[in-house]
Amino acid sequence: MPIKEMHMTEGAKDIDEFIRSGGTPPEPVPSSIAQPEVAAGKRQPSDLAKDVMAEFKQLEPLEQVLQLKDYAKRMGITVGDMRKVVSQTESAEPQPNVDVVERLEPVSYPVSGLDLANEIREKLNTYVFLPELDSVAITLWAIGSYSLDKFRVFPRLHIHSPEKRCGKSTLLETLEAYCYRSCITSNITAAAMFRIIDGYQPTLIIDEVDSFLAGNEEMRGVINSGHTRRTAFVIRTQGDDYEPKRFSTWTPMVLSGIGEVPETIADRSIRISMRRAKGAEKPNKLPLDHFDSETEVRRRLLRFAQDNSFTAVQIPEIENSRAMDNWSPLFAIAEAIGGEWPSLCKSAYIAATQVTEAEDDSITALLLTDIQEIFSQNGGKIFSAELTKSLGEQADRPWSEWGRTGKPITQNGLANMLKRFNIKPVQVRIGEVKKRGYKLVQFSDALSRYVQSGTTVQASEYAASSQSQSGTEEIVYHPENAPQPSKDEGCTTVPLETGQKGECF
């Protein structure tokens, strides 16, 4: 009789004892005879299998790995099937409450959104030093975390400061008390991020992002994917069979740290700029029991979300359509709240988007204007190394201390900035030397579109890392004064000086 069949009728322990004693398996018992034994109390094969599994689960994790094959043999199944059985029994068992997110029940009575919004904003301003309109955006965003699935797009909240001790962590702790299923952390991996989102859909509040986000392309992709509900998924394989599984990344998310986040994340975020408070600006201390004391507020917020549908509202148009998308949920929430909140939301929106657009447009204009000036001194073409060297030597410009490194702008950094204008380095010949560089004609379209005639660029605002800025210089671009490309004998030339012909490209 095969051991497997004997195991099914006699049991694992009987087999072990029988083999150790040197015996041979008995002949199988006919089913007509075995049936009465079962009825008389003989254990079913399924009961025996449960005994073996229970014994296996008593082992330490390392022992389970080492003895997995042996236990699979005892049960008469393959190692793969054994793994599946272990996985299924573990998932079927009640899991301990690890308190990843709060279990919240709404209040039983209707609530006033106006009272809620005013109360939250007042608490934010009490415990955190914030610009007046930033507290409006944060309040509306927190209320929106309870109604995520009612929106097509929901922005990230990016909280940043130029230095430490600007109140970021206090803001996160204050904000945690007003968001739905808050889960606050100071470090997380990309894999943990999409798994916790897929399993709990928390309001994920992440501090210290400057310490681990830079260069982490997988995490950046996960964060970016969760901006729009329809595309908020990542696909990974799992298990021994590498079965593909789709994980949701659709969740409210706060990102906090010193400095900036990657542009693609910033573009999907509402930006809150923190400053260090001084003197009378210093806020009150946050109570130790702040989160617990605000439980009733969160229950009211949940009821308010359940009672309102948040109809889309027409918002003021700007050139940045992504920013309009980001603010659309906040406008809908403000409309549902009523009172002065629609007007407050509009003011916060205009202030935030004007600053962002002004920064983006002016830094672009500053770069293009500086490049145009360098071309006017070097002719109609220049090597990449020479162009970045000339930019980096301008101490009153951000190019001298560019990016996180605080070093002069590099050739790759310049190429990345110019790529958005479809300007790429090409092979350039100057005299007998041929290297990669740029030609003035490549900039004609960008100069005409982004540096309008008579446009004034304030350079001092954008020396982001430089401390040597002593004043504000006005740079006015007049295209009529720029070197103009011309045609001569089938090749492009640029005049170097009045009456002088430039050499062929």
C-alpha positions as CSV (number, residue, x, y, z in Angstrom):
1,M,0.0,0.0,0.0
2,P,1.5,3.4,-1.0
3,I,2.4,5.7,1.9
4,K,0.1,8.4,0.6
5,E,-2.9,6.1,0.7
6,M,-1.9,4.8,4.1
7,H,-1.6,8.4,5.4
8,M,-5.2,9.1,4.2
9,T,-6.6,6.2,6.1
10,E,-4.2,5.8,9.1
11,G,-2.9,9.2,9.9
12,A,0.5,10.9,9.9
13,K,1.6,9.8,13.4
14,D,0.6,6.2,12.8
15,I,2.7,6.1,9.7
16,D,5.7,7.7,11.4
17,E,5.7,5.1,14.2
18,F,5.1,2.2,11.8
19,I,8.1,3.2,9.6
20,R,10.4,3.7,12.6
21,S,9.5,0.2,13.8
22,G,10.6,-1.2,10.5
23,G,7.2,-2.5,9.5
24,T,5.5,-2.5,6.1
25,P,2.3,-0.8,5.3
26,P,-0.8,-2.9,5.6
27,E,-3.2,-3.7,2.8
28,P,-5.8,-1.0,2.2
29,V,-9.1,-1.5,3.9
30,P,-12.1,-1.8,1.5
31,S,-14.4,1.2,1.6
32,S,-17.3,-1.0,2.6
33,I,-15.4,-1.9,5.7
34,A,-13.8,1.5,6.4
35,Q,-17.1,3.3,6.3
36,P,-18.4,1.9,9.6
37,E,-15.1,2.8,11.2
38,V,-15.6,6.4,10.2
39,A,-19.1,6.3,11.5
40,A,-17.8,4.8,14.7
41,G,-15.4,7.7,15.3
42,K,-12.6,7.1,12.8
43,R,-11.1,10.4,11.8
44,Q,-11.6,11.8,8.2
45,P,-8.5,12.4,6.0
46,S,-9.3,16.1,6.1
47,D,-9.0,16.1,9.9
48,L,-5.6,14.4,9.6
49,A,-4.5,17.0,7.1
50,K,-5.6,19.8,9.5
51,D,-3.5,18.2,12.3
52,V,-0.4,18.2,10.1
53,M,-1.0,21.8,9.1
54,A,-1.5,22.8,12.7
55,E,1.7,21.1,13.6
56,F,3.5,22.9,10.8
57,K,2.2,26.3,11.9
58,Q,3.7,25.8,15.4
59,L,7.2,25.8,13.9
60,E,9.3,28.9,13.8
61,P,9.4,30.7,10.4
62,L,12.9,29.4,9.6
63,E,11.9,25.9,10.5
64,Q,8.9,26.2,8.3
65,V,11.1,27.0,5.4
66,L,13.5,24.1,6.1
67,Q,10.8,21.5,6.7
68,L,8.2,22.7,4.1
69,K,9.2,19.8,1.7
70,D,8.9,17.2,4.5
71,Y,5.5,18.4,5.6
72,A,4.3,18.5,2.0
73,K,5.2,14.8,1.7
74,R,3.4,13.9,4.8
75,M,0.3,15.5,3.4
76,G,0.8,13.8,0.1
77,I,0.8,17.1,-1.9
78,T,3.4,19.0,-3.9
79,V,5.5,21.8,-2.3
80,G,3.7,24.4,-4.5
81,D,0.3,23.1,-3.3
82,M,1.6,23.2,0.3
83,R,2.6,26.9,-0.1
84,K,-0.9,27.7,-1.5
85,V,-2.6,25.9,1.5
86,V,-0.4,27.8,4.0
87,S,-1.2,31.1,2.2
88,Q,-5.0,30.4,2.1
89,T,-5.2,29.4,5.8
90,E,-3.3,32.5,6.8
91,S,-5.5,34.8,4.8
92,A,-8.6,33.1,6.1
93,E,-7.7,33.6,9.8
94,P,-8.8,36.8,11.6
95,Q,-5.9,39.2,11.5
96,P,-4.9,41.3,14.5
97,N,-6.0,45.0,14.5
98,V,-2.7,46.8,13.7
99,D,-4.4,50.2,13.7
100,V,-3.0,51.3,10.4
101,V,-6.0,53.6,10.0
102,E,-8.7,54.8,12.2
103,R,-12.2,53.2,12.1
104,L,-14.6,56.1,12.1
105,E,-18.4,56.3,12.2
106,P,-20.3,59.5,11.2
107,V,-22.4,61.4,13.7
108,S,-26.1,60.6,13.6
109,Y,-27.2,64.2,13.0
110,P,-26.8,66.7,10.0
111,V,-23.8,69.0,10.3
112,S,-22.9,72.5,9.1
113,G,-20.1,72.6,6.6
114,L,-19.6,76.3,7.3
115,D,-19.1,75.7,11.0
116,L,-16.7,72.8,10.3
117,A,-14.6,74.8,7.9
118,N,-14.3,77.9,10.1
119,E,-13.4,75.7,13.1
120,I,-10.6,73.8,11.3
121,R,-9.2,77.0,9.8
122,E,-9.2,78.7,13.2
123,K,-7.3,75.7,14.7
124,L,-4.7,75.7,11.9
125,N,-4.0,79.4,12.4
126,T,-3.9,78.9,16.2
127,Y,-1.2,76.2,16.1
128,V,0.7,76.9,12.9
129,F,2.2,80.1,11.4
130,L,0.6,80.2,8.0
131,P,-0.1,82.9,5.4
132,E,-3.8,83.7,5.6
133,L,-4.9,82.1,2.3
134,D,-2.8,79.0,2.8
135,S,-5.0,78.0,5.7
136,V,-8.0,78.2,3.3
137,A,-6.5,75.8,0.9
138,I,-5.4,73.3,3.6
139,T,-8.9,73.4,5.2
140,L,-10.7,72.7,1.9
141,W,-8.2,69.9,1.0
142,A,-8.7,68.2,4.4
143,I,-12.4,68.3,4.0
144,G,-12.0,66.8,0.5
145,S,-10.1,63.8,1.8
146,Y,-13.5,62.4,3.0
147,S,-15.0,62.6,-0.5
148,L,-12.1,61.4,-2.7
149,D,-14.2,59.2,-4.9
150,K,-16.5,62.1,-5.9
151,F,-13.7,63.8,-7.9
152,R,-11.9,63.0,-11.1
153,V,-8.7,64.6,-9.9
154,F,-7.4,65.2,-6.4
155,P,-4.1,67.1,-5.9
156,R,-1.3,66.2,-3.6
157,L,-0.6,68.7,-0.8
158,H,3.1,69.8,-1.0
159,I,4.3,71.4,2.2
160,H,7.8,72.8,1.9
161,S,10.2,75.2,3.6
162,P,13.6,76.6,2.8
163,E,15.0,75.5,6.1
164,K,14.2,73.5,9.3
165,R,12.2,74.8,12.2
166,C,9.5,76.4,9.9
167,G,6.6,74.4,11.4
168,K,6.2,71.7,8.8
169,S,6.0,68.8,11.3
170,T,3.6,70.8,13.5
171,L,1.4,71.4,10.5
172,L,1.3,67.7,9.7
173,E,0.4,66.8,13.2
174,T,-2.4,69.4,13.3
175,L,-3.6,68.4,9.8
176,E,-3.7,64.7,10.7
177,A,-6.5,65.4,13.2
178,Y,-8.8,66.6,10.3
179,C,-8.1,64.2,7.5
180,Y,-9.9,60.9,6.7
181,R,-8.1,57.8,7.8
182,S,-4.8,59.7,8.5
183,C,-1.6,57.6,8.3
184,I,1.4,59.7,9.1
185,T,5.0,58.5,8.4
186,S,8.5,59.9,8.0
187,N,9.7,57.2,5.5
188,I,8.1,54.7,3.2
189,T,9.1,52.6,0.2
190,A,7.3,52.6,-3.1
191,A,6.1,49.0,-2.5
192,A,4.7,49.8,0.9
193,M,3.1,53.0,-0.5
194,F,0.9,51.3,-3.2
195,R,0.1,48.4,-0.9
196,I,-1.1,50.5,2.0
197,I,-3.1,52.7,-0.5
198,D,-4.7,49.6,-2.1
199,G,-5.5,48.0,1.2
200,Y,-6.7,51.0,3.3
201,Q,-7.0,54.2,1.1
202,P,-5.7,56.4,3.9
203,T,-4.8,60.0,3.8
204,L,-1.1,59.4,3.5
205,I,0.9,62.1,5.3
206,I,4.6,61.7,4.5
207,D,7.2,63.9,6.3
208,E,10.9,64.2,5.4
209,V,10.4,63.5,1.7
210,D,13.6,65.3,1.0
211,S,15.6,62.5,2.6
212,F,14.4,59.7,0.3
213,L,12.4,61.0,-2.7
214,A,15.3,62.4,-4.7
215,G,16.3,60.0,-7.5
216,N,13.6,57.5,-6.5
217,E,11.9,57.1,-9.9
218,E,9.6,54.3,-8.8
219,M,8.2,56.2,-6.0
220,R,7.8,59.3,-8.1
221,G,5.8,57.2,-10.6
222,V,3.5,55.9,-7.8
223,I,2.9,59.4,-6.5
224,N,2.2,60.8,-9.9
225,S,-0.1,58.0,-10.9
226,G,-2.5,58.7,-8.0
227,H,-3.4,62.2,-9.2
228,T,-6.2,61.2,-11.5
229,R,-8.7,58.5,-10.4
230,R,-9.0,56.8,-13.8
231,T,-5.2,56.2,-14.1
232,A,-4.5,55.7,-10.4
233,F,-3.0,52.2,-10.6
234,V,0.3,50.4,-10.8
235,I,0.8,46.7,-11.8
236,R,3.1,44.3,-10.1
237,T,3.6,40.5,-10.0
238,Q,3.2,38.5,-6.9
239,G,3.4,35.0,-5.6
240,D,5.4,32.0,-6.9
241,D,3.5,32.1,-10.2
242,Y,4.2,35.8,-10.7
243,E,0.6,36.6,-11.2
244,P,0.1,40.2,-12.3
245,K,-2.0,42.3,-9.8
246,R,-3.3,45.8,-10.2
247,F,-2.8,48.0,-7.1
248,S,-4.7,51.3,-6.6
249,T,-2.7,54.5,-5.9
250,W,-5.8,56.7,-5.6
251,T,-5.6,58.3,-2.2
252,P,-5.1,61.8,-0.6
253,M,-1.4,62.4,0.0
254,V,0.6,65.1,1.8
255,L,4.3,65.5,1.0
256,S,6.4,67.5,3.4
257,G,10.1,68.4,3.3
258,I,12.8,71.0,2.9
259,G,13.2,72.3,-0.6
260,E,11.3,71.3,-3.7
261,V,9.9,68.1,-5.1
262,P,10.4,66.9,-8.7
263,E,8.6,69.0,-11.2
264,T,6.1,66.3,-12.2
265,I,5.0,66.0,-8.6
266,A,4.9,69.8,-8.0
267,D,2.7,70.1,-11.1
268,R,0.2,67.8,-9.5
269,S,0.2,69.5,-6.1
270,I,-1.1,72.5,-4.2
271,R,1.9,74.1,-2.7
272,I,2.1,75.4,0.8
273,S,5.2,77.5,1.6
274,M,6.3,77.6,5.2
275,R,8.3,80.3,6.9
276,R,10.0,80.4,10.3
277,A,7.9,82.5,12.7
278,K,9.5,85.3,14.6
279,G,8.4,87.3,17.7
280,A,4.7,87.8,17.8
281,E,4.2,85.5,14.9
282,K,4.9,82.4,16.9
283,P,1.7,80.2,17.3
284,N,0.4,78.4,20.3
285,K,1.7,75.0,21.3
286,L,-0.2,72.0,19.9
287,P,-1.9,70.0,22.7
288,L,-0.6,66.6,23.4
289,D,-4.0,65.0,22.9
290,H,-4.9,67.1,19.8
291,F,-5.7,64.0,17.6
292,D,-7.9,62.3,20.2
293,S,-9.7,65.5,21.2
294,E,-10.7,66.2,17.5
295,T,-12.4,62.8,17.0
296,E,-15.9,64.3,17.1
297,V,-14.8,66.8,14.4
298,R,-13.7,63.9,12.1
299,R,-17.0,62.2,12.7
300,R,-18.8,65.4,11.7
301,L,-16.6,65.7,8.6
302,L,-17.5,62.2,7.6
303,R,-21.2,63.0,7.9
304,F,-20.8,66.2,5.9
305,A,-19.1,64.2,3.1
306,Q,-21.9,61.6,3.1
307,D,-24.6,64.3,2.8
308,N,-23.0,66.3,-0.1
309,S,-22.3,65.5,-3.7
310,F,-19.9,68.4,-4.5
311,T,-21.1,69.6,-7.9
312,A,-18.3,70.9,-10.2
313,V,-18.0,74.7,-10.2
314,Q,-16.7,77.0,-13.0
315,I,-13.4,78.4,-11.9
316,P,-11.3,81.3,-13.3
317,E,-9.3,80.2,-16.3
318,I,-5.5,80.4,-16.4
319,E,-2.9,79.1,-18.8
320,N,-2.0,76.2,-16.5
321,S,-4.8,73.7,-17.0
322,R,-3.2,71.3,-14.5
323,A,-3.4,73.9,-11.8
324,M,-7.1,74.4,-12.7
325,D,-7.6,70.6,-12.3
326,N,-5.9,70.7,-8.9
327,W,-8.1,73.4,-7.6
328,S,-11.4,72.1,-9.0
329,P,-12.3,69.9,-6.0
330,L,-11.6,72.7,-3.6
331,F,-13.9,75.0,-5.5
332,A,-16.7,72.4,-5.4
333,I,-16.2,71.9,-1.6
334,A,-16.2,75.6,-1.0
335,E,-19.5,75.9,-2.9
336,A,-21.0,73.2,-0.7
337,I,-19.8,74.9,2.5
338,G,-21.2,78.3,1.5
339,G,-20.9,81.6,3.3
340,E,-17.6,83.4,2.4
341,W,-15.8,80.2,1.5
342,P,-16.3,80.4,-2.3
343,S,-14.8,83.9,-2.3
344,L,-12.0,82.7,0.0
345,C,-11.2,79.8,-2.3
346,K,-11.1,82.1,-5.3
347,S,-8.7,84.5,-3.6
348,A,-6.4,81.6,-2.5
349,Y,-6.5,80.1,-6.0
350,I,-5.6,83.4,-7.7
351,A,-2.8,84.1,-5.2
352,A,-1.3,80.6,-5.5
353,T,-1.5,80.2,-9.2
354,Q,-0.3,83.7,-10.0
355,V,2.8,83.1,-7.9
356,T,3.5,79.7,-9.5
357,E,2.9,81.0,-13.0
358,A,5.1,84.1,-12.3
359,E,7.9,81.9,-11.0
360,D,7.8,79.5,-14.0
361,D,7.4,82.2,-16.6
362,S,10.0,84.6,-15.1
363,I,12.7,81.9,-14.6
364,T,12.1,80.9,-18.2
365,A,12.4,84.5,-19.4
366,L,15.5,85.0,-17.4
367,L,17.2,82.0,-18.8
368,L,16.3,82.8,-22.4
369,T,17.3,86.5,-22.0
370,D,20.6,85.6,-20.5
371,I,21.3,83.1,-23.4
372,Q,20.3,85.8,-25.9
373,E,22.8,88.2,-24.3
374,I,25.6,85.6,-24.4
375,F,24.8,84.9,-28.1
376,S,25.1,88.7,-28.8
377,Q,28.7,88.5,-27.4
378,N,29.7,85.3,-29.1
379,G,28.0,85.3,-32.4
380,G,25.3,83.0,-33.7
381,K,26.6,79.7,-32.2
382,I,28.3,78.5,-29.1
383,F,29.5,75.2,-27.5
384,S,27.5,73.8,-24.7
385,A,30.4,73.9,-22.3
386,E,31.0,77.6,-23.1
387,L,27.4,78.5,-22.7
388,T,27.0,76.8,-19.3
389,K,30.4,78.4,-18.2
390,S,29.1,81.8,-19.1
391,L,25.8,81.3,-17.3
392,G,27.5,79.9,-14.2
393,E,29.9,82.9,-14.0
394,Q,26.9,85.3,-13.4
395,A,27.0,85.6,-9.7
396,D,23.7,87.5,-9.5
397,R,21.8,84.8,-11.3
398,P,20.5,81.4,-10.1
399,W,22.6,79.6,-12.6
400,S,25.7,80.1,-10.5
401,E,24.2,77.9,-7.7
402,W,21.7,75.8,-9.5
403,G,19.5,73.0,-8.0
404,R,20.1,70.9,-4.9
405,T,23.9,70.7,-5.3
406,G,24.4,74.5,-5.2
407,K,26.9,74.2,-8.0
408,P,26.8,76.0,-11.4
409,I,24.3,74.8,-13.9
410,T,25.6,71.8,-15.9
411,Q,25.3,71.0,-19.6
412,N,22.7,68.3,-18.8
413,G,20.8,70.7,-16.5
414,L,20.7,73.3,-19.3
415,A,19.6,70.7,-21.9
416,N,16.8,69.6,-19.6
417,M,15.5,73.1,-19.2
418,L,15.7,73.9,-22.9
419,K,14.1,70.6,-23.9
420,R,10.6,71.9,-23.1
421,F,11.1,74.4,-25.9
422,N,12.2,71.7,-28.3
423,I,15.7,73.1,-28.2
424,K,18.4,70.4,-28.2
425,P,22.2,70.5,-28.5
426,V,23.5,69.9,-32.0
427,Q,26.9,69.5,-33.6
428,V,28.4,73.0,-34.0
429,R,31.6,74.0,-35.8
430,I,33.5,77.0,-34.8
431,G,36.7,77.4,-36.8
432,E,38.3,74.0,-36.9
433,V,36.6,72.7,-33.7
434,K,33.4,70.7,-33.9
435,K,31.5,70.0,-30.6
436,R,27.9,69.9,-29.3
437,G,26.4,73.2,-28.8
438,Y,23.6,75.6,-29.8
439,K,22.8,78.0,-32.6
440,L,20.9,81.2,-32.2
441,V,18.3,80.3,-34.8
442,Q,17.1,77.4,-32.5
443,F,16.0,80.1,-30.0
444,S,14.1,82.4,-32.3
445,D,10.7,80.8,-31.6
446,A,11.1,80.6,-27.8
447,L,12.4,84.2,-27.6
448,S,9.4,85.5,-29.5
449,R,6.9,83.5,-27.5
450,Y,8.3,83.6,-23.9
451,V,10.3,86.8,-23.8
452,Q,8.0,89.4,-25.3
453,S,9.3,92.8,-26.5
454,G,9.7,95.1,-23.6
455,T,9.2,92.4,-21.0
456,T,11.0,93.1,-17.7
457,V,12.5,90.2,-15.8
458,Q,13.3,90.6,-12.1
459,A,16.5,88.6,-11.7
460,S,16.9,89.0,-7.9
461,E,13.8,86.9,-7.1
462,Y,15.3,83.8,-8.7
463,A,18.7,83.5,-7.2
464,A,17.2,80.7,-5.2
465,S,20.4,79.4,-3.6
466,S,22.6,82.4,-4.0
467,Q,23.2,84.7,-1.0
468,S,25.2,87.3,-3.0
469,Q,22.2,89.0,-4.5
470,S,22.4,92.7,-3.6
471,G,19.8,94.3,-5.7
472,T,17.2,93.9,-8.5
473,E,18.4,94.1,-12.1
474,E,15.9,94.7,-14.8
475,I,16.5,92.9,-18.1
476,V,14.5,94.1,-21.0
477,Y,14.4,92.0,-24.2
478,H,14.1,93.9,-27.5
479,P,14.1,91.4,-30.3
480,E,14.9,94.2,-32.8
481,N,18.3,94.4,-31.1
482,A,19.1,90.7,-31.1
483,P,21.4,89.2,-33.8
484,Q,19.1,88.2,-36.6
485,P,19.6,85.1,-38.8
486,S,19.9,85.8,-42.5
487,K,20.4,83.7,-45.6
488,D,23.6,83.8,-47.6
489,E,24.5,81.4,-50.4
490,G,22.3,78.6,-49.0
491,C,23.7,78.6,-45.5
492,T,22.5,80.3,-42.3
493,T,24.5,83.3,-41.0
494,V,24.2,85.7,-38.1
495,P,25.6,89.2,-38.1
496,L,28.3,89.7,-35.4
497,E,28.3,93.4,-35.7
498,T,26.7,96.0,-38.0
499,G,28.1,95.5,-41.5
500,Q,29.9,92.3,-40.6
501,K,28.9,88.9,-41.9
502,G,29.0,85.8,-39.6
503,E,30.5,82.6,-40.7
504,C,28.5,79.7,-42.1
505,F,26.9,77.1,-39.7
